Amino acid sequence: MYVPPVPAVFVADDQGAVPPVVFTLCSCPKDPALRPRVSDLTAISATSGAPQGTSIAVTQLTSTPPMMVDDLACTDYTATIKGVWDTGEFQTLLSVGTQPIDTVRIVRTRSQFNLTTDPFPAAVHGVGGEVRVAINNTDAANYHVRWALKLDGEKCEARSFELDLGARSTTPVVCRLADQGIGSFVLGGTLKDETRKGVVALEAVAKPGERFEAPRPRKEFPITASMSYWPEPWQSVANVTSIAIALLAGGCVSLLMSAAIPTTLRRAKLRRRLRAARQQAGTALGGVDPALSLALNVERKRIQDLAERDTWLSPDADDTLPAAESALTNLEQRVTIVPALTPALRLVRSIRGGGLPPSFLQEVEDDCKAAALMLRKAVLTDTDVATLNNLVEKCTLETSGVGQRNTDLEKDVLDRESKLRAEIFAANSTVPPKLSACQDWLDALQAAPAAAIDPREYTTRDTVAVKLRLILDYMRANGSNLAGFVQQLRSNDWDVFRVARLELAEIVERVDAAAIVAALQAAGALEIAVSVQDAAAMDALTLSACFTDAGLNRAAARVHFTPTWTFGHEKSQETGWDVRHYFPNAGSYSVTVTVTTNGKALPGAMRAVDVRAPLAASRKRVGLQVARTALLMVLSAVALQRTTLASVVANANFVSAVLGAFASGFVIDTVKGGFDAIRARVSP
């Protein structure tokens, strides 16, 4: 009795193995000749030859005890067939003794070697030079393959280039590219991933003891690798950061072109103008009017500090630089006037006054004083400029006509002589006896003709007339030392007229140096006045030392005293009853003025001056604009990295990507700057 195997046809796998052929044979248990056997494989079709290297063996399943059926022992057997390497249809004859009982059919089909990358075409992401490619086997057969991977001609190295692929499975291959140092960091670690193209090749190889009936084709698959330096999410962070840096770099260049370069050029031009103003004013005023020279130098230094105090990126730069330029234009106006005024200043500051008539010199000095006081002002109005030009023109005309006939001066001298004669030589006058010490001047006055004057006698006659007028005014003021006063006027120096006028003014005002000393020694007699109450840093201020007694502020005797100022923020000092100063920074400053006379220090005054920071609201507004611009650029970086624009960046090379992001930042800042400028123009 025989039970045939199932199925009727067996299929050999890619390794040449046939599934176990199981069948049952029943025979007399005492008849060993009835044991089964199989023949060698033979080809069924004439086109196929007998397979080579096939092995067949029949074994009894010992785990299954024989089962007795009708006195017959039924036993299970297994036919094991291996090494069916050839393709085609084959058969083996199953026999018992000499009697064939069944034919077993075996089929071996050739494998298609269906291998692909997963996905196909392959697009993989490499991190830190490591590349991982998945190989997919869609066949029912197992394969042993040799593989190789090249990217841009560079071979990817691995521990082993042989791989076992199971049937219907996916297996990864892993390799690493050579380290490119800083180039790898720049190309794959900033701005975007480095894109490299290459080929992965697969070739079937036989294991030991295995052979192919025909060679399998070599397969090559294209691969695109996006190489990054860091794993996610750090690579995305690095990409966004680098794009933001490129955007900010573009914005900075835009700032450089729109703010830094113009600001630098404007400051360079302003420095040249300041040097020219300093040279012009220093040459003209050197040793002539120290107070005016000091005031102009303080203003020049204030302008320089105002222009240089803020960087080009500072929110205050747009305010301070125009303010400095405006102040410099005002300073240049004053400095331009100074050279025209200098000859007159030098003349009235000379000891003998150039040998000119004293009344003429007095008029020139009064005009120069008025001009110098006006030049010390912080800002010159149009009216001030017109007045200064008139004073300068007058002084120029007065000094240029020296030695020539001057009808105005001549008329003044004749009128002064006429009034003196009427007052001194009147019938009931008691003056001549009192002026015996200056009888020669009285004789000269009487002998002077009352007609036209020779220009060569202008100085002589005017000097006598001026001295006699001073003496008469001294007598009228009840001066106590007439002899000394007359003796003082005996000198021909121009300075004696100043001294005499000062002494006469002290007598008339009843305030002399001793009275001022007594006032200063009283507590609270002197106070400090500031021209601007709500002063801001860098504002031009006028600080004045004032007596609480208003009469003392007008006293001519103040000329004997020298107030010295300290400002609580630098070692420099200034002198004068009124000084020009500025405070560079916000804060509270302790301003002190001390008064000296003849080397003796007297009590002064002290005051705290509070200085506020300028443009606080403007700083806040500009700070918000900068924050908005930075936020806009960061959001643009994220958009470049995460939106559809990411494909544009990924397909671009590194240089074009950098330039694109850089240009984007430049455009963003430029457009924003344009909108800010338009908004500034239309805003009230």
Buried (B, 14 or more C-beta within 10 A) or exposed (E): EBEBBEEEEBBBBBEBEBBEBBBBBBBEBEEEEBBBEBBEBBBBEEEBEEBEEBEBEBEBEEEEEBEEEEEBBBBBBBBBBBBBBBBBBBBBBBBBEEEEBBBBBBBBBBBEBBBBBEEEEBEBBBBBBEBEBBBBBEBBBBBEBBBBBBBEEEEBEBEEBEBEBEBEEBBEBEBBBEEBEEEBEBBBBBBBBBBBEBEBBBBBEEEEEEEEBEEBEEBEBEBBBBBBBBEEEEBBEBBBBBBBBBBBBBBBBBBBEBBBEEBEEBBEEBEEBBEEBBEBBBEBBEEBBEBBBBBBBBBBBBBBBBBBBBEBEBBBBBBBBEBBBEBBEBBBBBBBBBBBBBBBBBBBBBEEBBEBBBBBBBBBBEBBBEBBEBBBBBEBEEEBBEBBEEBBEBBBEBBEBBEEEBEEBBEBBBEBBEEBBEEBEEEEEEBEEBBEBBEEBBEBBEEBEEEEBEBEBBBBBBBBBBBBBBBBBBBEBEBEEBEEBBEBBEBEEBEBBBBBBBBBBBBBBEBBBEBBBEBBEEEEBBBBEBBEEEBBBBBBBBBBBBBEBEEBEEBBBBEBBBBBBBBBBEEEEBBBBBBBBBBBEBBEBEBBBBBBBEEEEBBBBBBEBEBEEBBEEEBEEBEEBEEEBBEBBBEBBBBBBEEEBBEBBBEBEBEEBBEBBBBBBBBBBBEBBEEEEEEEEEEE
